[in-house]
Amino acid sequence: MNNKLSILFGLGLMLLTSCSSGYTIKGKLAGNELDGQQVMIINLATDEAVDSGLVENNSFLIKGTVEEPAVCAALIGNKFSYFVLENARIALDMEKSFNASATPLGKSFEALYTAMNQLNESTNQKLGELAPEEQQAYYENEVIPASKVLAKEHLDKNLDNTMGEFAYMLYSSFADPQELIDAYEAMGDNLKDNPQTLRIYQKSKSMLTTAEGMPFVDFTVTNAQGTQSLSDYVGKGKYVLVDFWASWCGPCLQETPNIVELYEKYHKKGLDILGVAVWDKPEDTQKKIEELGLPWPQIIDAQRIPTDIYGIQGIPHIILFGPDGTIVARNLRGEAMKAKIAEVMGAK
C-alpha cells in the first residue's frame, strides 16, 4: 500500500471510530463495601434505567452509546451522583452528589446545579430561623418565586438542548400553565419535539381548558364493571367532589379520612363524592376500596385517560364540581378542602 493510500485508510479508520464511539463512564467509590453490586444509570427526565454496571475493586466501567444527551443519576446503595450522559469520557466520583464535565452541556448543568444548591442552602437556613407558622408563607412568597426565576433563566439559555429539557421540567414545578405554554412556544424545534417537554406542554394546555370556572370535560372508561363516564355523576344538580387516587399512593390514603369526614357530614345534605382510580391495577384498587370500606361510587382502571384530559401531574388531585358541572376548585387537600366544602354547602 503506497503512502497516500495508507494515510487515507488511516484517516477513514479514525473517522469511522469517531462516528461510532459512544460514552465511557469510569466511576469510583471510597470503599469496597459495594463490590459485586450493580450501579444503575437513570434518566431523570423519564425515570428509566438507561444502563448499568458492576462494581469491582471500588470502581465500575460502563460503555455504551446514547442518541441524545440526557441528565442522569448514577445510583448504588444509598449513594447517588448527577451528571450529563453524552457520548464522551465521563468520570464519576460516587462520593459527590454531582460530577461536572468540561463539555458545554456539562458546564451548563453545573451552573444550574450550583444555583439550585445555593438556593436550597439559603432556604434551609432561613426556615431554621422562622417560627413554624411563618415557614409556609416564606416558602410561597420567597422560595417558589426565586426557584421559578432560576429555572426560567437557565431555560432561556438552553432553548434547544438537553439542559433546556431539564430546566423546563424544573420550571413546570413553579410556573402556571400559560407561562409553560409560552416557554414551550419559544423553544427550538429539537426541544419542542422532545417527548418530556411536549408532555408538559400538552398537560399545560389541558389545565387551561379545565381551570377553575371552566365547564367539566367528560371522559369515558371501559372496565370490568362496564362503561362509565364522568358525566354519569357530574352536572346532575349537585356538588361533586372527585378524588383522583391510587391504592399505592400514600398521600392519597392520607386524604381518605378527610373525604370520609366530608361524606358523613354533607352527603345527606347534597354533596356527592366520586373516586377515580388512576395509574393503578384494578385488582389492587378494588382490594383497597373493600379494605377501607369506601361508600361512594368509583370509576376503576381509568389509568391516564382523565389525568391527561385534566392535566394532572401528581395524585391525589381532588376537584370540586358545581351543580351544573362547572369546575369550582382544583387540587383540594386537607383543611383547605374542608373549608371549601363548608363554604359551598353552607351557601346552599
Phi, psi and omega in degrees: 000128181286171186299319182296316180296321179298317180296315180296319180296318179295320178295318179297320179296320178297317180294319180297316179297318181296315184293328185265356183288150181237221180255151172231115180256116174253117181243153178223152177235161184286326183230179183256014183292343180257009176303138179090352179261160181269138169260131182256141175254116186247128174286118185290337180284324184252347184065021182254146176285130180252342179190172178202165179203163182259136179275126177222130179054049176067016183211169176212156180226125181232130178235145179180191176227152178227133181291318179231140176302154181210145173281123187230171172229137171266127185234133171202130184057231176259017180257145175212155176208129180271148178193170175262119177273117177212166182287084183199175174276124186237127178253126180241126171257107186288358173274354178250141180283349179214139176235117180277159173229166186274359180285161178304318178294321179297318179293323179294318178293322178300318180296316180292315181297318179297316179296320178297317180297316179297319178295318179297317181295316179292326178295312181298321178296315182293318179299326178293339181269347185261152173290151182309320183288347179264346188292318182297317180297319179296318180297315183288322186270337184242308188289312182298312177300320179294320178295320180297315179297316181301312181297318182293321179300316181284330175296316182297335180274350187222057187281001180212036177211180184301324180294330175295321176300312182295317180294324178294321176298318178295317180299326183294343178283344187234336186273157176275167185304317182295322178296322179290323176295314180299318180295318179298317183291344177271354183285161171286164184300324181299317181283328177297326181278353179295130184302325183286316179293323178296321179297316179296318179300313181294322177294324178296318177296322178296321180293328177293320181282347178237033179283167177302135182095348179270154175290152181294150175254124185284156171213156182232137181234132174254122182221192182297337180275351182120215180249127180232144178233154175300325181293348173292340187237329186259146180081022183255016177098005179232157168290137180230125176262116184252122183254110175272117192211176174212154184293333183272354189272107181303310178300328176298314183291333176292332178279343184304314178300326178294320180289321176300317179300317179293322179297312182294328184276325191239351185300316180290346178266359174119004178269125174258152178232140179227132173261139175234108183275121183238157173052041187216156173282131184302325179293325177290322177299310183298320179298318181290322177300315180292320180298320182273346181065042183288125187270350184268160181295157183225139166259113187260151175065037180283336179052235186263359184303303181286328183290327175291319182294320183263006176064033183276122182257344179208153179239155004289148172228116186244125183242137175257123177255141179281174182304328180267006180094358177295140178283113184274315182205147180237157174057046179280142178212151168048229185294327178295323177294315179299318180296319181294317179295318178299322180296310185284326180285331177288337182276352182284000000 
